[in-house]
């Protein structure tokens, strides 16, 4: 069964199959190879056998997501929100969601996403080789246009970094991973949490108190541009608290060989004072951005993501988790029942041995010994009694 929501297909049945030669399939999608793996799931490159198109399918475990807490919510709540947001996103500089496969009888969620052939824009380790300056400029222009689209639609990404910036075969940069993104209520971007990567956190988000989510995104975009042209973040430390102190207090050093307009924009992006930091509109008027001709997309009426749409992003997740718990409990109950039957069977066998020994004792020692040995072997070799008819059918698989 499938339904449509703003172009995103919703499928409520998942059939997994493995051929004799070991090839795996998820519905009509042939699994080709792994693309990545995280604490709560993995991403596989898959081919649609109907038209040979390739997609990235993100596979997540519902039970694990529900167990992992994030303050007052769970990781499963974050996934619901990610799906609800991605269902609405449609822009050339943002990775698209095509299908949500969520079978109520399965413990897995499958998200069929746009496959971005080039992978992340550059290695994410500090000390990597910087990008060529013209390439960095083109990538940053794409990043700004994707960010403009998100902010226009009242969405803050909250985890902008090179690892989440993917490149298509034609060199277009796309924003990916909306797992910690937030849709703003009434456009108010005030927030008190910074769930992103510490090295890309803005100074105001490194201390307790509210800050503006959009300006924090701009800072992260600035750190990404800095990474493009330096091959490292402005500040590096294995100690998170020390890193936060460096971000708040230390001045930023720039390669003296960089072009003046690039350094000027970096200084405005990485302004430690959010009140004077440049915004997306200002970036689009800066000479560094204007020097790159990129296709401009019309910004339409902002999208809305209601709380009900967040709740409805997945089908019957709570029921799935309940079924998993029921299955585990029933398996434990069945094991207990089998153990009871086994012990009763053994008790009956021993009772028969004792009765036989008692009866044989009246006929003489040798008869008693032979009778006891025969009965004991019979009791020991008997199979456990099978569980009651229909018991196996009650276990949810």
C-alpha positions, -999 to +999 in steps of 0.1 A: +000+000+000+014+034-009+002+070-007+015+104-019+025+135+002+038+164-017+055+141-042+070+119-015+058+083-017+047+066+015+049+028+015+035+008+044+048-027+033+084-038+031+094-071+015+131-081+020+144-109-002+178-127-006+184-147-038+203-180-039+235-161-049+232-138-019+219-107-036+196-087-013+165-068-023+142-043-004+109-043-023+120-035-059+154-021-049+185-042-053+211-035-026+244-027-043+268-016-015+271+002+018+276+040+017+278+047+054+270+035+089+261+052+122+250+044+157+213+040+148+214+029+112+232+026+079+229+039+043+230+015+013+233+023-024+204+007-041+191+003-077+155+004-087+150-027-108+121-010-126+141+018-142+178+012-131+179+045-112+201+046-081+191+058-047+206+061-012+184+041+012+188+051+048+179+022+072+172+029+109+162+008+138+129+020+155+135+004+188+170+018+192+158+053+182+130+051+208+155+041+235+180+070+229+169+101+247+177+137+237+166+158+267+128+154+269+125+137+235+140+106+218+160+101+186+128+087+171+111+121+176+140+137+158+136+112+129+099+120+127+107+157+125+135+151+099+110+132+077+082+158+081+107+185+070+122+166+041+088+158+027+084+195+021+119+203+008+123+208-030+154+227-041+184+220-064+208+226-035+191+203-010+191+165-010+156+152-019+135+125-001+116+103-025+100+076-004+093+066+032+091+028+036+075+022+070+060-012+076+040-015+108+052-051+112+089-042+108+114-027+133+131-008+105+125+026+088+137+030+052+141+064+036+147+064-001+169+095-008+185+111-038+218+095-045+245+122-047+273+105-067+302+126-057+298+121-020+309+148+005+326+179-009+360+171+007+375+150+035+363+161+069+395+156+089+415+186+100+447+190+080+432+179+047+443+197+014+423+229+008+400+231-022+411+251-053+398+286-047+375+288-077+359+254-067+355+266-031+338+297-043+313+277-065+306+253-036+300+282-012+276+299-037+255+267-038+256+264+000+243+299+003+214+293-021+204+261-003+206+279+030+185+308+017+158+284+006+158+267+041+157+300+060+130+314+037+109+283+046+115+288+083+140+259+086+173+260+104+197+232+095+218+233+127+246+210+114+262+226+084+297+212+078+316+197+048+305+162+058+269+172+052+276+190+019+274+165-010+284+170-047+265+157-077+280+144-109+277+178-125+295+196-096+264+210-078+266+211-040+236+199-020+228+202+017+222+169+033+213+153+067+183+171+082+184+149+114+187+179+138+170+205+117+142+226+132+111+241+116+104+274+132+071+283+148+058+316+134+093+322+119+108+327+154+144+313+152+152+318+189+166+286+203+186+274+234+201+242+220+230+235+197+228+199+186+254+202+158+291+196+156+311+215+183+338+228+160+311+245+138+292+260+168+288+298+169+302+317+199+267+325+213+257+289+212+287+279+233+271+294+264+238+290+282+210+311+270+189+318+238+204+326+204+193+330+168+193+297+149+196+314+115+227+334+125+242+302+140+237+285+106+255+315+089+284+310+113+286+273+105+285+282+068+314+305+075+334+278+092+327+255+062+341+282+038+371+286+061+375+248+060+372+248+022+402+272+018+423+263+048+417+225+051+409+228+088+385+245+112+395+279+128+398+262+162+407+226+170+407+208+203+399+174+217+384+190+248+349+203+240+349+229+268+383+242+257+371+243+221+340+264+232+363+288+250+385+292+220+355+299+197+342+325+221+375+343+230+404+337+205+409+357+174+407+339+140+438+337+119+435+337+081+460+326+054+476+358+042+477+345+007+439+345+003+421+370-019+409+402-001+372+397-010+373+362+004+389+372+037+365+402+040+335+378+037+350+353+061+354+381+087+318+390+084+306+354+085+328+347+115+319+378+134+317+367+171+289+392+177+257+378+162+241+413+162+266+425+136+272+392+117+262+392+081+230+374+072+221+354+040+207+385+022+240+403+029+260+374+017+241+374-017+251+411-021+288+405-014+313+407-043+326+372-034+292+357-040+282+379-070+314+368-089+298+333-093+269+330-117+245+304-104+210+296-114+185+315-092+153+298-081+122+317-072+113+316-035+077+307-032+053+309-003+071+294+028+063+258+036+046+248+068+053+217+089+026+211+115+030+191+147+004+167+134+025+162+102+055+154+125+034+129+144+021+114+111+056+112+096+058+075+104+031+049+104+022+032+136+057+034+151+044+030+187+025-001+176+057-016+161+077-010+193+048-025+213+048-056+190+085-060+196+080-059+233+051-084+230+072-107+209+100-107+234+076-112+263+059-141+245+092-157+236+102-156+273+068-170+283+071-198+258+106-206+271+092-208+306+063-230+295+087-254+278+109-255+309+079-263+330+068-291+306+104-304+306+105-305+344+071-321+347+081-347+321+113-355+340+093-357+373+068-382+357+097-402+344+114-404+378+081-413+394+078-442+369+113-453+377+106-452+415+074-472+411+092-497+389+119-501+414+095-505+442+076-532+424+107-550+413+121-550+448+095-576+457+107-599+430+144-598+439+175-575+435+184-585+399+150-578+385+148-545+403+181-534+388+172-543+353+138-526+356+152-494+370+178-492+342+152-497+315+128-471+328+155-445+334+168-448+298+132-444+285+126-412+306+160-396+296+156-402+259+121-388+255+116-356+235+103-325+253+066-321+249+057-297+220+042-263+229+004-261+227-010-260+191-012-224+178+014-211+202+039-204+174+013-184+154+008-160+183+045-148+182+048-116+161+076-119+135 
